[in-house]
Amino acid sequence: MSFNWTPEELQEIVDSNPIVLFMKGTPEQPRCGFSNRAAMVLGQLEDKWASVDVTSDSRAIPSICTWSDFPTMPQIFVNGELIGGSDIAMEMYESGELQQMISEGKSQ
C-alpha cells in the first residue's frame, strides 16, 4: 500500500479503522522495541486492529507527527482518538481503560 501521508489520508486511515497503530515495522517484524511493545499490547485484545509501517517512506514519520501533534512513534489511535505510544497503551491496558474505551466505541 502506498501513501502520500497527507492529513486527509491519515485521517481517512484513522476514521476507517477502530484501532490503528502507526509503527516502525510490522506486528510480525517490529523494527523497534516500542513498536513491538505496542503491537504486543494490541495483540492481547480480542478486537481487530490495523497497523501502518512508517519505515516504508522517509516522509511518513514527520508527516504523521505533525498531523497528530505527537512527537514520537509508535502512535495508537482508538475510535479516532490518539491515546499515545506504547507506555500509555500498556498502562491503559493494565488498568482496563483501553478495553473500556474500545467497548464504548463499539456502542456508538
C-alpha positions as CSV (number, residue, x, y, z in Angstrom):
1,M,0.0,0.0,0.0
2,S,1.4,3.4,-1.0
3,F,0.6,6.6,0.9
4,N,1.1,10.3,0.2
5,W,1.0,11.0,4.0
6,T,-1.4,13.9,3.6
7,P,-3.5,15.0,6.6
8,E,-6.7,13.9,4.8
9,E,-5.2,10.5,4.0
10,L,-4.1,10.0,7.6
11,Q,-7.5,11.0,8.9
12,E,-9.1,8.5,6.5
13,I,-6.9,5.7,7.9
14,V,-7.9,6.6,11.4
15,D,-11.6,7.0,10.6
16,S,-11.7,3.7,8.7
17,N,-10.3,1.6,11.5
18,P,-11.5,1.5,15.1
19,I,-7.9,0.8,16.3
20,V,-4.8,1.9,14.3
21,L,-1.1,1.5,15.2
22,F,1.4,3.6,13.3
23,M,4.6,1.7,14.0
24,K,8.1,1.1,12.9
25,G,7.9,-2.3,11.1
26,T,5.0,-4.7,11.2
27,P,3.4,-6.6,14.1
28,E,5.2,-9.7,12.9
29,Q,8.5,-7.9,12.4
30,P,8.7,-4.8,14.5
31,R,11.7,-2.6,13.9
32,C,12.0,-1.0,17.4
33,G,11.2,-2.1,21.0
34,F,8.5,0.5,21.5
35,S,6.6,-0.6,18.3
36,N,7.0,-4.2,19.4
37,R,5.5,-3.4,22.8
38,A,2.6,-1.5,21.3
39,A,1.9,-4.4,19.0
40,M,2.0,-6.9,21.8
41,V,-0.4,-4.8,23.9
42,L,-2.9,-4.6,21.0
43,G,-2.3,-8.3,20.3
44,Q,-3.8,-9.0,23.8
45,L,-7.1,-7.5,22.7
46,E,-9.8,-9.6,21.1
47,D,-10.5,-6.8,18.7
48,K,-9.0,-6.4,15.2
49,W,-6.7,-3.6,14.6
50,A,-4.8,-2.0,11.7
51,S,-1.1,-1.3,11.5
52,V,0.8,1.1,9.3
53,D,4.6,0.6,8.8
54,V,6.1,4.1,8.9
55,T,9.5,2.9,7.9
56,S,8.5,2.4,4.3
57,D,8.8,6.1,3.4
58,S,11.0,8.8,4.8
59,R,8.1,11.3,4.7
60,A,5.9,9.1,7.0
61,I,7.2,9.9,10.5
62,P,7.4,13.7,10.1
63,S,4.1,13.8,8.3
64,I,2.3,11.7,11.0
65,C,3.9,13.5,13.9
66,T,3.0,16.9,12.5
67,W,-0.6,15.8,11.8
68,S,-1.2,14.2,15.2
69,D,0.9,16.8,17.2
70,F,2.6,13.9,18.9
71,P,6.4,13.7,18.7
72,T,7.2,10.0,18.7
73,M,6.4,6.6,17.2
74,P,4.5,4.4,17.7
75,Q,1.2,6.1,17.8
76,I,-2.0,4.4,18.7
77,F,-5.5,5.7,17.8
78,V,-8.7,4.2,19.3
79,N,-12.0,5.3,17.9
80,G,-10.4,8.2,16.1
81,E,-8.6,9.5,19.2
82,L,-4.8,9.4,19.7
83,I,-4.1,7.7,23.0
84,G,-0.3,7.9,22.7
85,G,2.5,5.4,22.5
86,S,3.4,2.0,23.9
87,D,3.8,3.1,27.5
88,I,0.4,4.8,27.7
89,A,-1.2,1.9,25.9
90,M,0.3,-0.6,28.4
91,E,-0.9,1.5,31.4
92,M,-4.4,1.8,29.9
93,Y,-4.5,-2.0,29.1
94,E,-3.4,-2.9,32.6
95,S,-6.0,-0.6,34.2
96,G,-8.7,-1.8,31.8
97,E,-9.2,1.7,30.5
98,L,-8.1,0.6,27.0
99,Q,-10.6,-2.2,26.8
100,Q,-13.4,0.1,28.1
101,M,-12.5,2.8,25.5
102,I,-12.7,0.2,22.7
103,S,-16.0,-1.1,24.0
104,E,-17.5,2.3,24.3
105,G,-16.6,3.0,20.6
106,K,-18.5,-0.1,19.5
107,S,-21.7,1.1,21.2
108,Q,-21.7,4.5,19.5
